[in-house]
Amino acid sequence: MEHIERTYLPPAGSNWALPLYDPMVKLMGAEGVKRTLLSQAALQPDHRVLDVGCGTGTLATQIKQEYGVSEVIGLDPDPKALTRAVGKAVRAGVSVRFDRGYADELPYPDASFDRVFSSFMFHHLREQDRARALREARRVLAPGGSLHMVDALRPETDSSTWWTRMLRSNPHLKDNASSRVLMLMTEAGFSSAEQVGQTAILFGLVRVAFYKASASKP
């Protein structure tokens, strides 16, 4: 597959920090968040699963290892992260396919998957790419399938705390309020979109939201 080079934000924010990415994720408390995300997906053995923005492959490997689904594919634009992902799956003794690609140009046919996951990836996308990424997720989902997403929340209202002010000014969290995300999901063609939970990570400093969006059955 021919790749057209585009700019993207690496999983750790920069290439030099990639070796620190997995330890940072654990420190932030994201492992528990991902377990909650998986529990919401009602995964079945015959499911075909796509993890968009898979990074170093933790979630994709965990899905195959713990749920034994039919097929798991992880997609990410960062070749260095994908190299780590492949090694992680090999060490776990599971078969996971890792592809290089972009969330708004998924290299898969229509209705290819029963579940699509996105964990802490959505805010990495440029504003103009978010709607396209959600349309692509909807396109590759089979009827009755669902998108399961978790991402950091931009505070809906101003606050006097320095942390909230910093989050509201973060360009990667611009328009990442729950209401905005749900609107984009609906506009992308999902038959239903809802926030199904919320929690805090990084010692309670960052709020994250869980979303589910369903593809209608014929």
C-alpha positions in Angstrom: 0.0 0.0 0.0 1.4 3.4 -1.0 1.6 5.9 1.8 1.4 9.7 1.3 3.4 11.3 4.1 1.3 13.6 6.3 1.9 15.3 9.6 0.6 13.6 12.7 1.0 13.7 16.4 3.0 10.7 17.7 1.5 8.8 20.6 3.8 10.3 23.2 3.7 13.8 21.6 7.2 13.5 20.1 9.4 10.6 18.8 12.0 11.0 21.5 9.4 10.3 24.2 8.0 7.1 22.6 10.0 4.7 24.9 8.3 6.5 27.9 4.8 6.2 26.5 3.7 2.9 28.0 5.0 3.8 31.5 3.4 7.2 31.3 0.0 5.6 30.3 0.2 3.4 33.4 1.1 6.3 35.7 -1.9 8.3 34.4 -4.3 5.5 35.2 -5.3 4.8 31.6 -5.1 1.0 32.0 -8.3 0.9 34.1 -9.9 3.3 31.6 -9.2 0.9 28.8 -10.7 -2.0 30.7 -13.9 -0.1 31.2 -13.9 0.7 27.5 -13.6 -3.0 26.6 -16.3 -4.0 29.1 -18.8 -1.6 27.3 -18.2 -3.2 23.9 -19.8 -6.7 24.6 -17.1 -8.4 22.5 -18.0 -11.8 21.0 -15.7 -14.5 19.6 -16.8 -14.0 16.0 -16.2 -10.2 16.1 -13.8 -8.4 13.7 -12.2 -5.5 15.6 -10.4 -2.4 14.5 -8.4 -0.2 16.9 -7.9 3.2 15.3 -4.8 5.1 16.5 -3.5 2.0 18.2 -0.2 3.5 19.2 2.1 0.9 20.7 -0.6 -1.8 20.5 -1.6 -2.3 24.1 -5.4 -2.2 23.6 -5.3 -4.3 20.4 -3.1 -7.0 22.0 -5.3 -7.0 25.1 -8.4 -7.5 23.0 -7.0 -10.6 21.3 -5.4 -12.0 24.4 -8.4 -11.6 26.7 -11.4 -11.9 24.4 -10.1 -14.2 21.6 -12.1 -12.4 18.9 -11.9 -13.6 15.3 -9.7 -10.8 14.0 -8.0 -7.7 15.5 -6.4 -5.0 13.4 -4.5 -2.0 14.8 -4.0 1.1 12.7 -1.6 4.0 13.4 0.4 6.5 11.2 3.5 6.2 13.3 5.9 3.5 12.1 8.0 3.6 15.3 4.9 3.0 17.4 3.8 0.1 15.1 7.2 -1.6 15.5 6.6 -1.6 19.2 3.1 -2.8 18.8 4.2 -5.8 16.7 6.8 -6.7 19.3 4.2 -6.5 22.1 1.8 -8.9 20.3 4.6 -11.3 19.6 5.6 -11.4 23.2 2.0 -11.9 24.2 1.8 -14.9 21.8 -1.3 -13.5 19.9 -2.0 -12.8 16.3 -2.7 -9.1 15.7 -2.3 -7.3 12.4 -0.9 -3.8 12.5 -1.3 -1.5 9.5 0.0 2.0 8.9 -2.7 4.5 8.0 -4.8 7.5 9.1 -8.2 7.6 10.9 -9.8 9.7 8.2 -8.7 7.4 5.3 -9.2 3.9 6.6 -7.8 1.3 4.1 -10.6 -1.2 4.6 -13.8 -2.0 2.7 -17.3 -1.0 3.8 -18.8 -3.0 6.7 -15.5 -4.8 7.5 -15.7 -4.7 11.3 -18.1 -5.4 14.2 -16.4 -3.1 16.6 -14.2 0.0 16.1 -12.2 1.3 19.1 -10.6 4.7 19.6 -8.7 5.4 22.9 -7.2 8.8 23.6 -6.7 9.4 19.9 -9.6 11.7 18.8 -8.0 14.8 20.3 -4.8 14.1 18.3 -6.7 14.8 15.1 -6.8 18.2 13.5 -10.2 19.8 13.7 -11.0 19.4 10.0 -10.1 15.7 10.2 -12.4 14.7 13.1 -15.7 14.6 11.1 -14.0 12.6 8.3 -12.6 10.1 10.9 -16.0 9.5 12.3 -17.5 9.0 8.9 -14.8 6.5 8.1 -15.5 4.6 11.3 -19.2 4.5 10.4 -18.4 3.3 6.9 -16.3 0.3 8.0 -18.7 -0.9 10.6 -21.1 -3.7 9.7 -24.8 -3.1 10.4 -25.4 -3.5 14.1 -21.7 -2.8 14.9 -20.6 0.0 17.2 -17.8 2.5 17.8 -16.4 2.7 21.3 -14.3 5.7 22.1 -12.7 7.3 25.2 -11.0 10.7 25.1 -10.0 13.6 27.3 -12.7 16.1 27.9 -12.4 19.8 27.4 -14.1 21.5 30.3 -17.5 22.9 29.3 -17.2 26.0 31.5 -14.5 28.3 32.7 -13.0 27.8 36.1 -10.7 29.8 38.3 -8.3 26.9 38.7 -5.0 27.1 36.7 -5.4 23.4 35.5 -8.9 24.0 34.0 -7.7 27.2 32.3 -4.7 25.2 30.8 -7.0 22.5 29.5 -9.4 24.9 27.9 -6.5 26.6 26.2 -4.9 23.4 24.9 -5.3 23.4 21.1 -5.6 19.6 21.0 -8.7 19.8 23.3 -10.4 22.5 21.3 -13.9 21.5 20.5 -13.5 18.3 22.5 -16.4 18.9 24.7 -18.8 16.0 25.0 -21.6 17.9 23.3 -19.4 18.6 20.3 -18.2 15.0 20.0 -21.8 13.6 20.1 -22.9 16.1 17.5 -20.1 15.0 15.1 -21.0 11.3 15.7 -24.6 12.0 14.8 -23.6 14.0 11.7 -21.3 11.1 10.7 -24.3 8.8 10.2 -24.5 6.8 13.4 -28.0 5.8 14.3 -27.4 6.6 18.0 -24.5 8.3 19.8 -24.3 8.7 23.6 -21.8 9.4 26.4 -21.9 6.2 28.4 -19.6 7.2 31.3 -17.0 9.6 32.7 -14.1 9.2 35.0 -10.8 11.0 36.0 -7.2 10.1 35.4 -3.8 11.6 36.2 -4.6 11.8 40.0 -8.0 13.3 39.3 -6.7 16.2 37.2 -8.1 15.1 33.8 -11.7 14.1 33.1 -12.3 11.6 30.3 -15.5 10.5 28.7 -16.7 7.2 27.2 -18.8 7.2 24.1 -20.7 4.6 22.1 -22.1 5.2 18.6 -24.1 2.5 16.8 -24.4 1.6 13.2 -28.0 0.9 12.3 -29.2 -2.6 11.2 -30.9 -2.9 7.8 
